[in-house]
């Protein structure tokens, strides 16, 4: 996992977007789709990965915006 990756997690108030290693959310959203769109924009700008978690806390999808070969 890259240290700058973005993560979309379920939270008590909806869905949160957090940078890898951060304990605080960079943004909160009412729907998972809104959170994914916000996190994807950050991941594209940072050229890193996006990890999307389901309500069960397991990673359900990983999208790479980095320089993977």
Secondary structure, 3 states (H helix, E strand, C coil): CCCCCEEEEEECCEEEEEECCCCCCCEEECCHHHHHHHHHHHHHHHCCEEEEECCCCCEEEEEECCCCC
